[in-house]
């Protein structure tokens, strides 16, 4: 056991030494050892090390943060807190980064007991949702929970990773399609050439007013403002070209409803990027009224996207003819007693301004 630990430590030292001194242009290698993660917390989880932020999630029953000796022993090279499967069922480990990387590795150990061969693991790298590279790894020293490191290096860069249990050990009979992980090492594609002093957002009269200021923009191409309805899937809104260091920026996203999340994607001229912090803004949801049927003979129904507390039917000269309180969308309103004419329907959404639409009684 001591010999295994020593051999793994030597290999890890040589690898890190080589990355640091052979590639001076990309010298910042950042270790995530998970010791700062909340113990027993389930993924999803976001961690930051040395200005790189990684969001961890999973498929299936997922993973959680446990101590390295959760099995009753500690696999060689593992220590502190580790990523551990929540069940005996297959689950992928998903990792999204806030900037582009060119090198990724993570130490893993699969559940195998006294085996002569080992499972094959797969790592897939994506950029902006598109698969750009795949690598496989089989533990070199099979046995019981054998330890190895899977790695992928892509000069063009990537921003997310999927770790997948690809295939079982060929002859092993006592195994599970699960793995634990520790000591993730990443290398940013390029240090981002911008320093933000702030990025703020304000919800004002249905508009999102976004403001930010940079202290340094050397080699920066620009900013892409992105928005999201759920805080997870973001869409590009507009690109703002870099104006130079110490510049104030303002952009207004108009006619916004509900909850919206905003962030900046900051782009270097070489294509590398980094995301800002996310800002959440809340807006009142305006009622969107649909009157059916329209024209109508004897009744109408009102449909929309907001709770209504009162509905009024008015003549075109503003006289209130009917009032319905506590209206429910789809509820029938009798208009058979009204003469054929054009009318105004005025709705009062809860905690919002009135909305009016016209309809025709035949």
N, C-alpha and C positions, 0 to 999 in steps of 0.2 A: 504493500500500500504506500509506504513512504517513498519507494522508488518511482511509483506512478506519479505521485504528487510532484516530486522533484522534476521528472521528465516533462510534465505538463507546464510547470513554471518556467523551465528553460525555453520551451517552444514559444510560450506566450511572450517572454521577454525578448526573444530574437525577433518575433513578428513585430512587436511594438517598436523595437529599436530600428528595424528596417523601415517601417512606415515613417518614423520621425526623421531619419537622416537620409533616406534615399529619395524621399519626395518632399523637398523643402517647400514647393509651391502649395502643397496641401498638408501642412504639418500639424494641423489641429485635430488630434484624435481624442475622442470624448468617450469616456466609460460610463455606462449606466449599470450599476451593480444592484439596484433596487432596494438598497438599504434605507433609502429615504422615503420609501413607499409605505402607506399605512398597512400594518400587519393585518392579515385576514381579509383585506378588502378585495372585492371582486373586480375584475376588468369589466367595464371600461375604466381606464385610469390614465391620467396625464401626468407626465414627469418632465422636469427640465434639468439639464446638466450643461453648464458652461454655455449658455445662450442657445442651446439646441433643445427644442421641445418635442417630445414624442407622445403620441396618443396610442394607447394599447387597448385593443378590443379582441373579440374572439367569436368564432362560430360555435354551434352546438352548446354544450353545457358550460363552456368557457374555462377560464383560469382565475386564480386568486393569488395573493401574495402570502407566502408561508415561509417558515424558517427552513434553512437548508437541511436540517436534520429531521424533517417531518416524517421521513421513512423509518426513523429509528437509527439511521446512520447517515453520513454525509458523503455524497459522491465526490471523487477527487476533483479539486478545483472549485467546487461550490462552497459558498460561505454566506453568512448573514441571512438576508431575505432573498427569496427566489420566486420565480413564476412557476406555479404548480397547477396541474389539471384538477378541475372540480369533479370529474367523474372518470369512469373507465372507458368512456366512449370517445371516439375520434373527434378532435376539435382543432381548427386552425388558429394560429396566433397571428393577429393583424396589427401592424404598426404603421402609423402615419406620422410624418415628420413635418415640421413647420418650415423647412427649407430643403434644398436639394443636396443630396449626398453623392459621393462617388465610391464609398466603401462601407460595407456593413458586415458584421460578424456577430454571432451569438453562440455561447457554449450551451450544449444540450445533453440530456441523458434520457434515453428511452427505457421503458419498463421491459427489461429482459433479465431472466434469472438463470445463471449458469449456462449461457449459450455459447456455441462455437462460431456463430456468425451474428450479424447485427442488421437492424432495420435501416432502410434508406430514407433520409430526410430530404426535403426539397425547399429551396428558398426561391421566391419569385419577386422580382423588382418591377415597380410600376412608376411611370411618370404621367401625371395628370390623368390617371385612370387607365392608361394604356400599358400593356405588358411589354417590357423592353428587355428582360433578361431572366434566365432561370439557371440554377445550379443545384447539383445533388451532392449528398455526402453520406457515406456509410462509416460508422465508427470503426476505427482502425484496430482497436483492442476490445473485441467482444467479451462478454462475461455477464456480470450482474450490474444493471443500470450503467452500461458503459458510457463514458464521457468523450465527447468530441466537439469540434467547433465547425459550424457551417458558415460559409462566407460567400459574398458576391461583390465584385468590383466592376463598375461600369464607368468609363471615363466621361460619358455624356451626361451622367447624373440620373438620379431617381428620387422620388419623394415618399414612397410607401413600400412596405414589405409584407409578404405573406409567408409564414413558416408552416409547412404541411408535412404530416407523416405520410410518406409516399408509398412505402411497401414494407411488409413484415420481414423479419429474418427468414431466409430460405428454409432452414432446417430446424430452427428453434421451436420447441413445443410449449415453453412457458414464457409467454410474452403478452404485452398489451399494446394497443395502438395509441399510446399516450407518451408524453414526454414532459420533462421539466426543463427550465432554462435559467441561465444566469449570465452575468458579465457580458452585456451587449456593448460592442465597440463600434462607433460610427465616425466617419470622416466627412465633414462638410465639403461640398464641391469647391466652393470658394467662400472665404469670409465675406459677408454682405457689406457692400460699400455704402451703407447709410446708417445714420444714427438718428432715431426719432426722439424728439424731446417730449412729444405727446401725440396722442390720437384720441379725439373725443367726438361724441355724437350727441345731438339734441333733437328731440321730437317737438316740433312746433307747427301747429295748425295744419297737420296732415303732411308735413314735409320733414325729411330727415336732413339735418344740417350737420355735415361732417367736416371736422377741422383737424389739421395736423401740421406739425412743424418739424423740420429736419435740422440737425446740427452739422451733418457732413454727408455729402452726396457724391463722393469721388467714384467714378465709373458706374454710377447709377443711371439706368435707362428711364425708369419711370415707375408709376404706381398704378396697379389695377385695383379699383374699388370692387369688392365682391360683397354679395348679400345672400342671405339664407332665411328661409321660413322656419327651419327646425334647428339651426345651429350646427348642423352636420354637413349637409350638402350645400355648397356655395356656388353661385353663378356670377360670371363677370358682368359688371354694370358699365364701367367706362374706364379707359386708360388715361391717366394724367401724366404728361411728360415731366421729367425732372427739370427743375428750374434753377438748381444750384443750392449750395449749402446755406443754412440759416434762412430758409424760405418758408413763408406761411402759405398753407393751402386751404381752400374751402371748396366744398362741392355740396349741392343741394339735390337730394333725391325727392322728387315731388309726388304728391298724391299717393301716400303710402298708408296702408291699413294693417291693423293687427300687430303682431310681434315680428320684428325684423332684426336680424343679426348682421353686423357689418364688420369687415376686416380689410386691411390693405395687403395686397400681394406686391412686394417690393422687388423689382427686377433689376439685376445687373446686366450690363451690356453683353456679357458672355453667356447669358441665358440662365444663370443660377438665380435663386430667389429665396425670400424669407417672408413669412406672414407676420403681421402685427398682432397685437392682442385683439380679441373680439369684443365689440361693443353691442349691447342689446338695447333696442329702443322699442317702446310700446306706444301704439297709436290707437285711437278710438276707431272701431270698425263701423264704417258708414253703412246704413241700411240700403240694400239694393232691392227695390220693390219690383215685382212682376205681378200684373193684374190679369187674371184669366177667368173666363174668356173675355176678350176685348176686341170688338164690341160684344155686348151681352144683352140677353132678353130679360132674365128674371133674377139672376144671382151672379156674384163674382167671388173669387177667392184671391187672397194676397199671399205671395210667396217671397221669401228673401233670405238674408243671411244674418239677421239681427232680431233680438227679442223686441216685440212691440207691446207697449202698454195701452195705447189708445189709437183708434182710427176714426177719422171724420170724413164724411162725404159732404162736399160743398157744391153749390151752384157756381157757374163760371163768374158770377158777380160777387162771390165770397160769402154767401149765406150758408150757414151750417144746417144741413138737412138731416143727417144721421150721425150719431156718436156711438162707437162700440168700444167698450173698455176691456182690458185684459185679453186682447185679441191673440189667438193662436194661429200661426201660419197654416193656411189651407182651410181655415174655418169659412163656411159659406156666409155671405152677407146678402140678405134679401133686398133686391132693388126693384121688385115687380110693381111696387106702389109709386115708383118715380116715372114721370113722363119721359118720352124719348128725347134725349138731349145729350150734350157733352157735359161731363161732371169732373170735379177735382177730388181725388182721394188724397187725404193728408194723413200721414202716419207719424206717430211720436215714439221713436225708439227709446228704450231705457237709457238714460244718461247720454243722450245725443240730441242733435238738433233735428227738427221736423223735416220730413221728406215728402214731396208732393208729386203726384203723377195724374195725368188725365185718363179718362176712359169714356167710352161711348155706350149709352143705353139706347137700344134699338126699339 
